[in-house]
Amino acid sequence: MNKIKVWLQEIRMPFFTGTIVPIVLGAVVAFYHTDQFHWGYFLLTLLGGILLHAAANVSNDYFDHLNKGDDLNKEFVSPFTGGSRVIQKGLLSPREVLIGSLLFFLAGSLIGVYLAYKVHIAILLIGFIGVVSAFFYTAPPLFFVSRGIGEVMIFLNFGVLMTLGSYFVQTAYFSWLPVVASLPVAFLISAILYINEFQDYKADKEVGKNHIVVRVGRKKAAFGYLIYMLLTYISVIIGVITDVLPPWALLSLLTLPLAFKAIKVALDFYDDSMKLVPANAMTIQNHMITGLLLCIGFMIDKWM
């Protein structure tokens, strides 16, 4: 039982909302668009996405241990930043963490292969992009986060591709509707990663993890967080104005007050790790609630 608790800590389950929200949104958009909803495929998509998310979290811990990033990190604020710390606490060996990540990747990939067999082979392409992006996010030689494109990878994988992939599993064809619908949650999941990088700034800089916050410094980067949050709502408004999104998608604007609170905290306390924590938490809450409101908006529009 102790080992199970350690692994639950290692995979960082509370952050699985980053996968659940876009997959649920993609399935809801598919139902809205086509009246199709396959529960079996939906649950398999959800399980496969969660397994790959777990794999990404675990492999990130392993490679952040290898490059000493987590070992050197003294400003981390659990559970938001600094990894799971299970290696640093001696609860799991690096070898166990590496093997665990590979097993999670394998399990998630097998589900993807099955869905590709049952629905369409194009699912393999989406899955391949996701696996490569997740593993090489911190793994050499690609080490995407060190190239300043980590936020872009998260935007694409945990925003656009997961929503589009979930939609495709239900319908067996692609559409621009789930892509546009995914933009608010894509900006918000990128904002989650972005704001969490502030506490990791010093350690990441020391080990060459040159994401945007490291490249421009915390003070300037705080305005980048403001941009992410504003783009979230701008994407909804433009989607409705252009008649791509239903008018009820504007329900997602109800999270604006929460966004403004988080922005104020980020701009005021960008260099204070502990006082910045409310912004970390509120960004995650915003992602969940905005995604839920988008789903509700699509369903209300359909029923009306």
N, C-alpha and C positions, 0 to 999 in steps of 0.2 A: 504493500500500500504506500509506503514511503517513496518507493521508486516511481510509482504512478504519479504521486503528488509532484515529484521533481520534474517529471516529463510534462505535466500540465503547466508547470511554471516555465519550462523550457520553450514550449511551443507558443506561449503567450496568447492564450485563448481570448482574452478580452479584446484583442485587436482583430479577431476574425470578422468583426462587423465590417471591416474594410473589404471583405470578400462577399459577405452575405448581402449587403445593401445593393451592390451592382447586379448580382445574380438575380435577386428578387425583382429588381427594377426591370431587367431585361425580360424576364418571364411575364411580368405584368404588361409591359409594352407589347409583347407578342400576343397576349390575350386581347388587349385593347385593339390591336391592328387586324387580327385574323380570327378571333374567337377560338383559337386553339390553346389548349393547356394540357400537357402531358405530365401528370404528377410523377411518374416513374423517372422520366428524363430530367425533370426539374430537381428531384432529390439526388439523383446521381451527379448532376452538374454541380449542385451545392456541395456534396461530399467531395467531389474531385477538386473543386476550387479551394475548399478548406484544407485538404491534404497538401495541395501545392503551396498554399499560404504558409502552412506549418513548416513545410520543407524550406521555404525561403527564410523564415525566421530562424530556423535551426542552422542552416548553412551560413547565414549572416553571423550568427554567434561564433561559429567555428572559425571563419576567416577573420573576424574582428579579434579573435584570440591570437591567431597566427600573426597578424600585423601589429599586435600589441595595443590596438585601439581601445578595447574595453579594459585591458589591464591598466592603461595609463589614465583612464577617465576618472577624474575625481569630482567632477561637477554633475555627474548623472543624477537623475531624479527618477527612481523606479515608481511605477512601471513604464514610464513614458520614454526614457532615454537610457543609454548605456547597456542595452541588451538584457538578457534574462539573468545574467551573473552566475549561472549554475556552474560554469567552468571555473570562474574566479573564486567561487565558494568551495570548490572541490566536490560538488555534488554529482557531477558527471565528468568523465574524462574527455579530452578533446576527441579521442578515437570514437567513443560512444556517440558523441554529438555528430561527428561526420557520418558515421554509419546510419544514425537516425535520420539525418537529412536525406541521404540517398534512398532510404526505404520509403520515406514520405513521397519523394519525387517519383519513385517507381509505382507506388500505389495510386497516386493521382494520375500518372500517365496511363496506367492500365485502364482506369475508368474512361479517360479520354479516347483511348483506342476502341473501347467497347462502344462508346457513343458515336465515334466515327463510322464504325461498322453498321450500326443501327440507323444512323441518320444521314451522314454525308462525310466523305473523306476530308472535306475542307476543315473540319474540326481539328484535324491533326496539325494543320498549319497554325491555327490559333494557339493550340496547346504547346507546340514547339517554340513559338515566340515567347510564351509565358515561362516555360521551363528554362530556356537559355537566359532570359532576362533575369529571372529569379536567382539562378545559380551564380551567374557572373556579375551580379550586382556588386558583390564585394570580392569575388574570386578572381585571381589572376588567370590569364593575362589581360582579359577585357576590363575587369574592375570598373564597371560603368560609373559608379558613384564618384570615383576619383577624377573622372573626365568632365564633371559638372553637368551630367545628364541624368542623374539619379531621379530627380523630380519628373523629368520627361518620361522615364521608364515606368515610374509609378502611375503617372497620369494615363499612359497608354494601357498598362496591364491591369491595374486595379480600378480603372475607370472605363475607358472605351472598350477594350477587348473583352472584359468580363461581361459587360452589359450586352455587347453585340454577340458574344459567344452564347450567352444564355438565351437570347432572342433566336439565334440561329438553330440551336438545339430544338426549340419548340416549333420552328417554321420551316427549317431546311433551306432558307434563302436569306440573303443579306438585304438590308434596308438602311436608309439614312436616318430614319426615325429613332432607332435605339442609339445611334451615334450621337445625335443632337441631345437626346434625353440624358445621355451619360455625362455630358459636359459638366453640369453642376457637381455631381459626385466625384468626377475626375479632378476638378479643381480643388475640391475639399480634401480628397485623399492625398493630393500633392501637398496641400497646406498642412496636413497632419505631419507628414514626413518633414516638411520644411521647418515648422515651429519646433519640432523635436530636435532638430540639428543645432539649435542655439545652445542647449546645455552641453552638447557633445563638441562644441566648437574647438576648444583648446586641444583635446585629445585627437580629434580628427585632423586638425592642422598639423600636429606633430608627426602623424603617421602617413601623411600625404593623401588623406581622404578629402580631396579638393572639391567638395560640393560648393554650391553657390554661396552659402553662408561663410564658408572659409575664404572663398575668393574675394568677396567684397567686404567682409567684416560684419559684425553683428549690428552695428548702428545702421548702416545702409541697408542691410538685409531685412531689417524690420519693416521697411517700406515695401519690400517684395511680398511680405505676408499680407499687407494691406491690398496689394494688387491681386493676389490669389483670391482673397475673400470677395473683392468687388467683381472679379470676373465670374465668380459663381453665379451671382444674381444677374449680371449683365447677360450671361448666356441664356438664362431662363427668359428674360424679357425679350431678347432678340428672337428666341425660338417661338414665343407666342406671337409677336408682331408679324413674323414671317409665315404664320399659320402652320409651322412644322409641329409645334407643341400645342396641345389643347389649352384653352384659356384657364382651365382649372389648375394647370401647372403653376400658376402664380401663387398658389397656396404655399409653395416653398419659400416665398418671400417673408413668411411669418417668422423665419429664423433670423431675419435681419438684426433685431435687437441683440440677440446672442452674438452675432458676428461683430457688431460694433463694440460690445464689451470685450471680446477677445482681442480685437484690434487695439483698443485702448491699452490693455495690459501689455501687449507685444511692443507697442511704441514707447510705453513708459518704463518697462522692465526688461528690455532685450538683453541686458548684460547682468541680470540678477537671476540666477538659476532657480532659486526657490520661489521668488515672487512671480516668476514667469509661468509657474505650474498651472494657474487657472486658465491661461491661454491654451496650454497643451490639452487640458481636459475639455474646455469649451469647444475646441476645434473638432474633437472626436464626437462630442454630443451633436454639434451642428451637422456633421456628416450623416449621422444616423437619422436625425429628425428631418433634415432636408430630403434625404432619400425616401423616407417614409411618406412625407407630404407629397412628393412627386408621384409616388405610387397611388396614393389616395386621390390625387388630382386626375390621374388617368382613369381610375375606376369610376369616379363621379361623372366625368365627362362621358364615359361609355354608357353608364346607366341612365343619364339624362338625355 
